[in-house]
Amino acid sequence: MSSELSPLLSVTFHRPGYDHLIELVHQRDGLGERHLAALDLTVYDVDGKLLDEIPVDPRHEIIDLGELLGRAVAGRERVMVAFDARYDQRIFPYRPHHYGYLHKRGSSAPSLYYALAAVLGGVPDRIGATGINNFEAYLFLRRRFAERYTLLLGNLSRFTPTEAQISTFYGPSRLTEKVTLAPKVHTEVTLAGTHAGHRLERVELKALFRLASYVVGSHAVSGDLVLFDHLFTYFK
């Protein structure tokens, strides 16, 4: 493959029972000639086991992720899907983006639209880094939006485990916990909705390199997703 092509590594998580469509490239021109040069999907279970490798025709505009994964997700609560895309900067003067549509089949919950999280898989932002150097955060609405919040985390490193520090903020209080992820492992961390009489206001994530990270909001009774959004890098 040409060394002139630029890489884009994005990640999402898929649950069985959901319609999950991915728009590969949202930038359009009048002739519709913009498309990725190459795209390969890799699928992992929660323990980091490789379940499938799927080449995708880069000329597709939208793919049905549930249909594409097929039996790889059968009997599993969740899988992590990495999109290894290559593109020509002469066609995309700035990095292309992938967008997702997510809705549980038969549910009355609203459809969710989100941008796929881009990650740096396994390479610290600074060679020789000795401390936590990647910082991402998510701000919650003041009004109650979901009854149950969790944080989905995935480590796309080939060889390097990483320790993630998760901090949640409730008024003047802060709670902190640490999670260690082996390569290709993903996990779901429960975030308390309230603490000491205050509602959840913010979650911060710190790690040596960028992890796949999504805030998930679920209905307390049905468990249907009502929020699915990636964290943002506010400071560097």
N, C-alpha and C positions, 0 to 999 in steps of 0.2 A: 504494500500500500504506500502511496506517495507520502514522503515526509513533509510535504507542504500542507497536508491536511491537518486541521486542528481538531483536537478531541473535545468531546462533551460527555461527561459521565453523570447521568442523572439517576435517581432512585425513587421508587414508590413501593408501597405495600399493598397487597391484594388479599381480600377475604372472600371465600366462597359465598355465593348467594347474592353478589352485587354485580350490577351492570357497571362495567369499568372501561370506558373508552379513553384512548390517549390520542391527542392531536400531536403529531410528531413535530410539525413546524407551523407556527402561527403567522410567520411573516409571509406575505403574499405579494406577487407582482401581477401585472395585467395579463401576462401570458401563462401564469402558473408554472413557471419553469424552475422555481426554487425548490430544491429538495436536498436531503442529506446525501453525502457520498456513500455512506455505509452505516448500517445499524445492526447490532447484535444484542440480544437479550440473554441475561443469565439469571437463573431463579434459585433461591436458597431457602432452606427451612430455618427454623429458629435456632438450630444448633450449628448453622453454618454449612450444612451439607449441600453440595451442588445437586439440584434436582433436574435441571434441564438447561440446555444452551440452544437458543433459537435465533437463526438468522432471519432478518426481516427485510423485505424489499423496501429500500429507502425512498422509493417513489410514492409509497402509500402516504396519504394525508392523515388518515385516522385508522387506528387498529383497535379491535375488540380484545382487550387484555384477557378477560375471562375465557373467551373462546380459544385464544392463542395458547394459554397455559394448559388448558385441558385437564388431563388426569394428574398433572403435577401438584395441583392444589387439593385433590380429593382427600378428605379426612383430616385436613390440616386447618388450624384456626387462622393462620396467616402465613404468607410467604413474602420474601423481599425480592424485588425485581430491579435489576440494574440495566440501564439503557446505555450501552457503549456506542455513541454516535460519532461519526467523523464528518467534517464539513469543510468546504473550501471557502476561505475568507474572501475570495474574490466574488463569491456569490452571496455570502452573508458577511457584510462589513462589520457587524457585531454579532455576538454569540446568539444562535437560534435558541428557542425555548420550546419545551414540551408542556402541554396543558392536559389536565384530566377531567373527566366527567364521572361522577360516582353516585350510584343510587341503589339502594337495596330493593330487589325485585318484590313487588307486592306491598311495599311500605308506603305509608302516607307521609313519611318524613320528606323534607325538601331534597331536591337534587343538589349535589355539591360540585362546585367547579374550583379547581386549584391548579397552581403551577407546580410542576415537579421540582423537587429539591435537587440542586446540583451539588456534587461532593468532590472532594479531592481524595481519591482512594489510596490511602496508605502512605502518602508522602507528607511529612510535616511541612508547614508553610515556610519554616526556616530550617535549613540544614544545621544540625547540631543544637536544636532547640532543647533547653533544659527544663522549661516550665510550661504551664498551660498557656497557649498562645492563640487559640481560636475561640471567639466569644460570640454567641448568638442568643437572641432573646425573643420573647413573644409577649405582647401586651393583651390583656383580656378586656372585653367590654365591661363597663360598669354595671350594666343590667345583667341579670341572670340569663344565660343563654343555653347552657347544657347542665344536666344534673350530675354528670360524671366526666372527669377529665383524666386523660392519660397522655404520656409522652412516648411516642414510638422512636426508637433509636436503632440504627444499623451501622455496623463497621465494615466498610468496603475495602479495608486493607487486605493485601495479599498475605502478609506474613506477620504484621505487627498488631498485638493486642493494644487496647487503649483504655485509659481510665477517664470516665466522663464525670464531671462534677455538676450536679443539678441543684439549683437554688430556686425556691419558690418564695414569693413575697406576699404578705398579708398585712396591710397597714404598716405598723412599725416593726413587725416580726419577719424573720427570714428563717426558713428551714433548708438544710443542705444535706444531700446524700450523694454517695459516690457509687458508680456502676462500672464494672470492668467488662469490656466486650472483647472476645476473641475475634480473630479475622472472620469475616462474613457472617458473624452472629448478629441477630437482632432480638430486641426485647421490648416489652411494653411496661412502662413505669407509671404507677398510679399517682396522680396529683390530688392532694386533699382539696376539696372545694372551699372549705373554710378552716380557719385556725384562730383561736383566741378571740372569737367574735368578729373576725374580719374575713371578707371574701378573698379568693385568689385574684391577685392583681397582675402578677408577672411571673414568668419562668425564665431562668437563664441557664444556658448550657455552655460549659467550658471543657475543651479537650485539646489534645496536641494537634489534631487535624480535623477537618470538617467531617462530621458524621451525617448520615441520613437522619433527619429529625423532623417529626411532624407532631403537632398538637392535635389530639383527637378528643372530640366531645361526643358523648353518647347519651341517649335517653335512658333514664334510670331503670325503667320497667322493661321496655322492648329491647334495649341495647342498640337500637338503630343509630347510625352515625348522623350527627347534626352539625359537626365541625370536623374539617380535615384540612389542615393548613401547615405549611412548613415554617420553621423559625427563620428569623432574619438576622443578618450580620449588621448590627448598629455601629459597632466600634471594632477597630482592628489594631 
